[in-house]
Amino acid sequence: MKKQILIVLLVFISTLALKAAYFERVPIILIQPNGDTLHCFATGDDYYQWLHDEKNYTIILNQQTGFYVYANLVGDVLVPTTLIPGVNQPDFQLTPGLNISSEKMLALRKYMEDQVPKSENNTRSLNRGKMNNLVLFIRFSDDTEFTTPFSEVDQKFNDSSSVNAVSMYNFVKNVSYQQMYVLSHFYPAPAADQILSFQDIYPRNYYLPYSSQNPNGYQNNDTVNQRTVREHELLERAVAFLKDSIPSNVDFDYDDDGKIDNISFVIKGEVGDWADLLWPHRWSLFSDSITINDLRVWDYNFLLANSGYFSASTMSHELLHTFGYPDLYRYAYNGTPVGSWDVMAGNANPPQQANMYCKWKYGNWIDEIPEITEAGFYTLYPNQNNRERSVFKIASPNPDEFFVLEFRRKLLPFDSGIPNSGVLIYRINSLYNGNAGTNFTDVFDEVYLYRYDGTMETEGAINAAAFYLNNPLLNTFNPWTNPYPFLTDGTICFFELNQFTNKNADSITFYYSPQPISIHENSILTQDVRIYPNPAQNQISVEFSHPFDVSKSYFIYDATGREILNGIFNESKQNIDISSLGTGFYWIKIQTPGENKTYKFLKN
């Protein structure tokens, strides 16, 4: 019965909606050249977006015909087919999810980032004080004035009417533990509840990709160049029109670096379509030296006012970039290192908290992360409301990597959208900044969250990551649990966390031991494998209960986690020479594709 409950629980966890920091399944309505209406979705982040249907078949614009058609992948290039969404079925001719490689997505991201000159005087790492955010409204030449009430937009930015008010102001105040305040100012100044905006000289289609049906659009969008020119010139015209109305007695440079701290350009209309500049993003106005009250315009957030993602969550994610926070998602479908537990990896609405490690490193909003070194009971308080006593770290054999523990409680206002309450355990690789640059060759995740069934080879259930009392999946963390403490290179770390208390209390306590307490003796392994004798002297015998048709490898580690021996099992019963090992406890990890099991034995 218990096994059946676990299976049902896992199925439920795997079906929970998961939104990455890039936006997923934004509804888009397009008009084909023949007048047909196409309902589809857009997915992507600041640097790369694509269209797809509800079954995830990729759609692209055929620039020669102007029609949106299903795409095929040739090499690492998406090419148009003759199949038209809504007219032709792609099921038997194409594969869902076709897209360019994650390497190419990373290259597009790097290309945009490399265009921005590095700041010579950046003191924003202080991230403490009061920032005045400048909000400028823009519409295109073929647009009428905004119809959204100003009070509705002001609420998203500035609402502080209660501690639970969902606004960018309240989020920054909360996530920084009342050390950072961001008040937004709007120009042109509204007329009562009516938004007033700068009207550009070009229509909306000027900022959409070129096709035979849109000769006014920009070309070469894969290289970003023409897109950049049009975007920056739009913003420069808006600033030039509005700059004289912006008062000089408001401090828009709280860190005294000679630049406007942040500008939010709010553009009328929906998000665009294929690889489009009309997509929420953060960037810098580096093309020309444009100033407001002798301060250079630099960092900005580009927001679409009519989009379903014009929300405090989107604004807060983008503003944390301004404070130095990196993205914590990976590109394409290469796994989910953090998932919906963090505002820099997944957008809940209301936005969820940032993790404590990033609050320390990037936000400068906590002073230290205390290290656990001795066995004993330790207590954590919830991340959202506690600047102190809310985080611990545990060292690893690698000086560049360590473990971080925090308590996340599912509570209003800014953690009501997380999957569960409990202790989260992260692996931190301090050699890297964020996760978006992960390529698994020479760059890895900075922040990885352990989750049920998550291993070096498998994704696991990212929403099943909270440890707490009576959790049937996660209540102990050691080298032979699921999950287990592994480093970036697969090294197993030998410590134990157990005896977690109730997840719904104001704090949660757990027991830490620098040496694992639980031991998997061979007497309880008869269904899988028998390891004997234990204790052993010169050799151990490993006997599998069933013949195997896939290769099994083994790795033997000493008490510090250092790999001592390794090899491959060729038979269902095999002896391993351990005569060269010193007296003491050792661990043998038996590895098959998609599964690792670790057992403890004693060498006399």
C-alpha positions in Angstrom: 0.0 0.0 0.0 2.8 2.4 0.9 4.5 1.8 -2.4 1.2 2.6 -4.3 0.9 5.8 -2.4 4.5 6.8 -3.3 3.8 6.0 -7.0 0.6 8.2 -7.0 2.6 11.0 -5.2 5.3 10.9 -7.8 2.8 11.0 -10.7 1.2 14.0 -9.1 4.5 15.8 -8.6 5.6 15.1 -12.2 2.4 16.7 -13.5 2.6 20.0 -11.5 2.9 23.0 -13.8 6.5 24.3 -14.0 7.3 27.7 -15.4 10.9 28.6 -16.1 12.2 32.2 -15.9 11.8 32.3 -19.6 8.1 32.6 -20.4 6.3 29.5 -21.4 3.2 29.2 -23.6 2.3 32.9 -23.9 -0.9 32.9 -26.1 -0.3 34.6 -29.4 -2.9 35.5 -32.1 -1.5 36.0 -35.6 -3.1 36.9 -38.9 -1.9 34.9 -42.0 -1.6 36.7 -45.3 -4.8 35.1 -46.5 -6.7 36.5 -43.5 -6.8 33.3 -41.5 -6.4 33.6 -37.7 -3.6 31.5 -36.1 -3.8 30.8 -32.4 -0.5 29.6 -31.1 2.0 30.1 -28.2 5.4 31.8 -27.7 8.1 30.5 -25.4 11.5 32.0 -24.6 13.6 34.3 -22.6 15.3 37.7 -23.1 17.6 36.3 -25.8 15.7 33.8 -27.8 12.0 33.0 -28.4 10.0 30.7 -30.6 6.5 29.9 -31.6 4.7 26.5 -31.3 1.3 25.0 -31.2 -0.4 23.3 -28.2 1.3 20.0 -29.0 4.7 21.8 -29.0 5.3 21.6 -32.8 7.5 24.5 -33.7 6.2 27.2 -36.0 8.3 29.8 -37.9 7.8 32.6 -40.3 8.4 31.9 -43.9 10.0 35.2 -45.0 9.4 34.4 -48.7 5.6 33.8 -48.4 4.8 35.7 -45.2 2.9 32.6 -43.8 3.6 31.1 -40.4 4.3 27.4 -41.1 5.6 24.4 -39.2 9.3 24.1 -39.0 11.7 21.2 -39.6 15.2 21.0 -38.2 18.0 20.6 -40.8 21.4 20.4 -39.0 21.1 23.1 -36.4 18.8 25.4 -38.5 15.0 25.6 -38.4 13.6 25.7 -41.9 10.0 26.3 -43.1 7.9 23.4 -44.4 4.8 23.6 -46.6 2.6 22.6 -43.6 0.4 25.4 -42.4 -0.9 25.3 -38.7 -4.6 25.0 -38.6 -4.6 23.6 -42.2 -2.1 20.7 -42.2 -1.4 18.2 -39.4 2.3 17.8 -38.5 1.9 14.6 -36.4 3.3 12.0 -38.9 5.8 14.2 -40.7 7.5 16.2 -37.9 8.6 15.8 -34.3 7.4 18.0 -31.5 9.9 20.3 -29.7 12.2 20.8 -32.7 14.6 23.7 -32.0 18.1 25.0 -32.4 20.7 23.5 -30.0 21.3 24.8 -26.5 24.8 25.7 -27.7 23.3 28.0 -30.4 20.9 29.6 -27.9 23.9 30.2 -25.6 25.7 31.8 -28.5 22.8 34.2 -29.1 22.7 35.1 -25.4 26.5 35.7 -25.4 26.3 37.8 -28.5 23.8 40.2 -26.9 25.7 40.3 -23.6 29.0 40.9 -25.4 27.6 44.0 -27.1 27.3 45.7 -23.7 30.6 47.4 -22.6 31.7 46.5 -19.1 31.0 49.2 -16.6 34.1 50.9 -15.2 32.4 52.2 -12.0 29.8 49.8 -10.7 29.0 50.3 -7.0 25.6 48.7 -7.2 26.9 45.7 -5.2 25.9 47.7 -2.2 22.2 47.2 -3.0 21.1 49.0 0.1 19.1 52.2 0.2 16.4 53.8 -1.9 16.3 53.5 -5.7 14.0 55.7 -7.8 12.9 53.7 -10.8 12.0 55.7 -13.9 9.0 54.4 -15.9 8.4 55.7 -19.4 5.3 54.8 -21.5 5.6 54.3 -25.3 3.1 53.5 -28.1 3.7 53.2 -31.8 2.5 55.5 -34.6 -0.5 53.3 -35.4 -1.6 52.9 -31.8 -4.2 54.8 -29.9 -3.5 55.9 -26.3 -3.2 53.3 -23.5 -6.6 52.2 -22.2 -5.3 50.5 -19.0 -6.1 52.6 -16.0 -3.0 54.3 -14.5 -3.9 53.1 -11.1 -3.7 49.5 -12.2 -0.1 50.0 -13.5 0.9 52.0 -10.5 -0.3 49.1 -8.3 2.0 46.6 -10.0 5.0 48.9 -9.4 4.3 50.7 -6.1 1.5 49.1 -4.0 2.5 49.2 -0.4 -1.0 49.3 1.1 -0.4 46.1 3.1 2.4 43.7 3.8 0.7 41.2 1.4 0.3 43.6 -1.5 1.8 42.1 -4.7 4.0 44.8 -6.2 7.6 45.2 -7.2 8.1 47.7 -4.4 6.9 45.2 -1.8 8.8 42.4 -3.3 12.2 44.2 -3.2 11.4 45.5 0.3 10.6 41.9 1.5 13.4 40.0 -0.3 16.0 42.5 0.9 14.8 42.4 4.5 13.9 46.1 4.4 17.3 47.2 3.2 16.3 48.1 -0.4 13.4 50.2 -1.5 12.4 50.9 -5.1 9.8 53.6 -5.8 8.7 54.0 -9.4 8.0 57.4 -11.0 5.9 57.7 -14.2 6.3 59.9 -17.3 4.6 61.5 -19.0 2.7 62.2 -15.8 -0.8 60.7 -16.0 -3.9 62.8 -16.4 -5.9 61.6 -13.4 -6.3 57.8 -14.1 -5.4 58.1 -17.8 -1.9 56.9 -18.9 -0.2 59.4 -21.3 2.6 58.1 -23.5 5.2 59.1 -26.0 4.1 58.2 -29.6 6.9 56.9 -31.8 7.3 57.8 -35.5 7.1 54.2 -36.7 4.2 51.7 -36.6 4.4 48.4 -34.7 5.3 46.3 -37.8 8.6 48.3 -38.0 9.6 46.4 -34.8 8.6 43.0 -36.1 10.7 40.7 -38.3 10.9 41.2 -42.1 8.8 39.1 -44.5 7.3 39.5 -47.9 4.1 40.5 -46.1 6.0 42.9 -43.8 8.7 44.6 -45.9 8.9 47.3 -43.2 10.3 44.8 -40.6 13.8 44.3 -39.6 16.1 41.7 -41.2 18.9 39.5 -40.1 17.2 39.0 -36.7 19.4 35.9 -36.0 22.4 38.3 -35.8 20.5 40.8 -33.6 22.2 43.8 -35.2 19.3 45.5 -37.0 17.0 44.6 -34.1 19.4 46.4 -31.7 19.5 49.6 -33.9 15.7 49.9 -34.0 15.2 49.1 -30.4 17.8 51.6 -29.2 16.7 54.3 -31.5 13.1 53.9 -30.3 14.2 54.3 -26.7 16.4 57.2 -27.5 13.5 59.1 -29.2 11.3 58.4 -26.1 14.0 59.7 -23.7 14.6 62.8 -25.9 10.9 63.6 -25.9 10.4 63.1 -22.1 13.7 64.2 -20.5 12.7 67.8 -20.0 9.6 66.8 -18.0 11.6 64.7 -15.5 12.5 66.7 -12.4 16.1 67.2 -11.3 15.2 67.1 -7.6 14.5 63.3 -7.7 17.7 61.2 -7.1 17.8 58.6 -10.0 21.4 57.7 -9.1 21.4 56.3 -5.6 24.7 54.6 -6.0 26.5 57.7 -7.5 27.9 55.9 -10.6 26.7 58.6 -13.0 24.0 56.5 -14.6 20.2 56.3 -14.2 19.8 53.4 -11.8 17.0 51.8 -13.8 14.4 52.7 -16.4 11.3 50.6 -17.2 10.1 51.2 -20.7 6.4 50.1 -20.8 5.4 49.5 -24.5 1.8 49.3 -25.5 0.7 46.0 -27.0 1.3 42.2 -26.8 4.5 40.3 -27.0 5.7 39.7 -30.6 6.4 36.5 -32.4 9.4 34.8 -33.8 12.8 35.9 -32.4 11.2 39.3 -31.8 12.5 42.4 -29.9 8.9 42.9 -28.6 9.5 40.6 -25.7 10.1 41.4 -22.0 13.8 41.8 -21.4 16.6 43.6 -19.6 19.4 45.3 -21.5 21.6 48.4 -21.6 21.3 51.4 -23.9 25.0 51.3 -25.0 24.6 52.5 -28.6 24.8 56.2 -27.8 25.4 58.5 -24.8 21.9 59.6 -23.9 21.4 61.5 -20.7 18.6 62.7 -18.3 19.6 65.5 -15.9 23.3 64.8 -16.7 22.9 61.1 -15.8 23.5 58.5 -18.5 20.7 56.2 -19.5 22.1 52.6 -19.2 20.2 49.8 -17.5 16.6 49.3 -18.6 13.7 46.9 -18.5 11.6 46.5 -21.7 8.1 45.5 -20.7 4.9 44.8 -22.9 1.9 46.4 -21.2 -0.8 44.2 -22.6 1.0 40.9 -22.1 -0.2 38.4 -19.5 3.4 38.6 -18.2 3.1 42.4 -17.4 3.2 41.6 -13.7 5.0 42.2 -10.5 6.7 38.9 -11.0 8.2 39.8 -14.4 9.2 43.2 -13.1 10.8 41.8 -10.0 12.8 39.2 -11.9 14.1 41.8 -14.3 14.9 44.3 -11.5 16.9 41.6 -9.7 19.1 41.4 -12.8 19.8 45.1 -12.3 20.9 44.3 -8.8 23.3 41.8 -10.2 21.3 38.5 -9.9 21.9 35.9 -12.7 19.4 33.6 -14.3 19.1 30.2 -12.5 17.7 28.2 -15.4 19.4 26.3 -18.2 18.8 26.6 -21.9 16.7 24.2 -24.0 15.8 20.9 -22.4 19.0 20.0 -20.6 17.4 19.8 -17.1 16.0 22.0 -14.4 18.6 22.9 -11.7 16.3 25.0 -9.5 12.8 25.1 -11.0 9.9 27.0 -9.5 11.6 27.5 -6.1 13.3 30.7 -7.1 12.2 33.9 -8.8 15.4 33.8 -11.0 14.5 30.4 -12.2 10.7 30.3 -12.3 8.0 33.0 -12.4 5.2 32.5 -9.9 2.6 35.2 -9.4 3.1 36.5 -6.7 6.8 36.2 -7.3 8.6 33.7 -5.0 11.7 34.4 -2.9 15.3 34.3 -4.0 17.5 31.7 -2.3 19.6 32.6 0.6 22.9 32.0 -1.1 22.1 34.5 -3.9 20.8 36.9 -1.3 24.3 36.7 0.3 26.4 36.8 -2.9 24.4 39.0 -5.3 22.0 40.9 -3.1 24.3 41.7 -0.3 21.2 41.3 1.9 22.6 38.8 4.4 26.0 39.2 6.0 27.2 35.6 6.3 26.2 31.9 5.9 27.2 30.1 9.1 29.0 26.7 8.5 28.0 23.5 10.3 31.0 21.5 11.4 29.9 19.5 14.5 27.3 16.9 15.0 24.1 18.1 16.6 20.6 19.6 16.2 20.3 22.9 14.2 17.3 25.1 13.7 16.3 27.1 10.6 13.7 29.9 10.3 11.9 30.7 7.1 13.8 32.5 4.3 11.1 35.0 3.7 11.0 36.7 7.0 14.3 36.0 8.7 17.6 37.7 7.7 19.5 35.7 10.3 19.2 32.1 11.5 17.7 31.1 8.1 20.7 29.5 6.3 23.6 27.1 6.9 26.3 25.7 4.8 28.3 22.4 4.9 31.7 22.1 3.4 32.7 19.5 0.8 36.1 17.9 -0.1 36.2 20.4 -3.0 37.1 23.9 -1.8 35.0 25.4 -4.6 31.8 23.6 -3.8 29.6 23.4 -0.7 26.1 22.7 0.4 23.5 25.3 1.5 20.4 24.6 3.6 17.4 26.9 3.9 13.8 26.6 5.2 11.1 27.7 2.8 7.6 27.9 4.1 4.6 28.2 1.8 3.2 31.5 3.0 2.0 34.9 1.7 3.1 37.1 0.2 6.1 36.0 -1.7 6.4 32.2 -1.1 2.7 31.2 -1.6 3.5 29.8 -5.0 6.3 27.4 -4.1 5.6 23.7 -4.4 5.9 22.8 -0.7 7.3 23.8 2.6 10.5 22.3 4.1 14.3 22.4 4.1 15.9 22.8 0.7 19.4 21.5 0.1 21.5 23.1 -2.6 24.9 22.3 -4.1 26.8 25.5 -4.8 29.7 25.6 -7.3 31.4 29.0 -6.6 33.4 28.9 -9.8 30.4 30.0 -11.8 27.8 32.8 -11.9 24.3 31.6 -12.4 23.1 28.6 -14.5 22.2 30.0 -17.9 25.7 29.5 -19.2 25.8 25.8 -18.3 27.3 23.7 -21.1 28.4 20.6 -19.1 31.8 20.8 -20.6 33.6 23.6 -18.9 30.7 25.5 -17.3 28.3 24.0 -14.8 25.5 25.1 -12.5 26.3 27.5 -9.8 23.1 26.5 -7.9 21.7 23.0 -8.0 18.7 21.9 -5.9 18.6 18.3 -4.8 15.3 16.5 -5.5 13.8 13.1 -5.4 15.2 10.8 -8.2 17.7 13.5 -9.2 21.1 12.1 -10.0 24.1 13.0 -12.2 22.2 11.3 -15.1 18.5 11.9 -14.4 16.4 15.0 -14.0 14.2 13.7 -11.1 11.1 15.4 -9.7 12.1 19.0 -9.1 9.0 19.9 -7.2 9.8 17.1 -4.7 12.8 18.9 -3.0 11.5 19.8 0.5 12.7 17.7 3.5 10.4 17.6 6.5 8.9 15.3 9.1 6.8 12.4 7.7 7.7 13.2 4.1 7.5 9.7 2.6 10.1 10.7 0.0 12.5 13.1 1.6 13.4 12.8 5.3 17.1 11.7 5.4 20.0 12.9 3.2 23.2 10.8 3.1 25.3 8.8 0.5 22.7 6.1 0.0 19.4 8.0 0.1 17.4 9.3 -2.9 18.7 11.9 -3.6 22.3 11.7 -2.2 25.0 14.4 -1.8 27.0 14.4 -5.0 29.3 17.2 -6.4 29.6 18.5 -9.9 32.0 15.8 -10.9 30.0 13.0 -9.2 32.0 12.8 -6.0 29.9 11.5 -3.2 30.1 13.4 0.1 29.8 11.6 3.4 27.6 13.3 6.0 24.0 12.9 7.1 21.0 15.1 7.7 18.0 13.5 9.4 15.3 14.0 12.1 13.6 16.9 10.3 10.7 18.4 12.3 7.3 19.7 11.2 7.2 21.8 8.0 4.3 23.9 9.1 5.9 25.3 12.3 7.6 28.7 12.6 11.0 26.9 12.5 12.3 23.5 11.4 15.0 21.5 13.2 17.2 18.8 11.9 20.2 16.7 13.0 23.5 16.9 11.3 26.3 14.3 11.6 29.7 14.7 9.8 29.7 10.9 9.5 26.7 9.0 8.1 24.7 7.3 10.9 22.5 5.0 8.8 24.3 2.0 7.4 23.0 -0.3 4.6 24.4 -3.6 5.8 24.4 -6.5 3.4 21.7 -8.3 5.4 19.0 -5.9 4.1 20.3 -6.0 0.5 19.3 -9.6 -0.3 16.8 -8.5 -2.9 19.5 -6.7 -5.0 23.0 -7.6 -4.0 25.0 -9.3 -1.3 28.3 -7.9 -0.2 30.4 -10.2 2.0 32.2 -10.7 4.3 31.6 -7.5 6.3 33.9 -6.8 8.0 36.4 -8.0 5.4 40.2 -8.4 5.2 41.7 -8.9 1.8 38.7 -9.1 -0.5 35.0 -8.5 -0.7 32.6 -10.6 -2.8 29.7 -8.8 -4.6 26.9 -11.2 -5.6 23.9 -9.9 -7.5 20.6 -11.7 -7.0 19.7 -11.6 -10.7 21.7 -11.8 -13.9 22.2 -8.4 -15.6 22.4 -7.4 -19.2 23.7 -3.9 -18.8 27.2 -2.9 -17.5 27.6 -2.2 -13.9 30.5 -0.1 -12.6 31.8 0.2 -9.0 33.6 2.9 -7.2 35.1 2.6 -3.7 35.4 5.7 -1.5 37.2 6.3 1.8 35.6 8.2 4.8 36.6 11.5 3.3 34.8 10.8 0.0 38.0 10.2 -1.9 37.8 7.6 -4.7 40.2 4.7 -4.0 39.3 2.0 -6.4 37.0 1.5 -9.4 36.1 -1.2 -11.9 33.4 -3.0 -13.9 31.4 -6.1 -13.0 31.5 -8.7 -15.7 29.7 -11.5 -13.8 26.8 -11.7 -11.4 29.3 -12.8 -8.7 32.8 -11.1 -8.5 35.5 -10.6 -6.0 37.3 -7.3 -5.4 40.8 -7.1 -4.0 40.9 -4.6 -1.1 44.2 -5.8 0.4 45.8 -2.4 -0.3 43.2 -0.5 1.7 43.9 0.6 5.3 41.7 -0.3 8.2 38.5 1.6 8.4 35.0 2.2 6.9 34.6 2.4 3.1 31.7 2.9 0.7 31.2 1.0 -2.5 28.9 2.7 -5.1 27.4 0.4 -7.7 26.3 2.2 -10.8 24.1 1.3 -13.7 22.6 3.6 -16.3 20.1 5.8 -14.5 20.7 4.3 -11.0 23.3 4.5 -8.2 23.4 2.5 -5.0 25.9 2.9 -2.2 26.8 0.5 0.5 29.1 0.6 3.6 31.6 -2.0 4.6 34.5 -2.3 7.1 38.0 -3.3 6.3 39.9 -4.9 9.2 
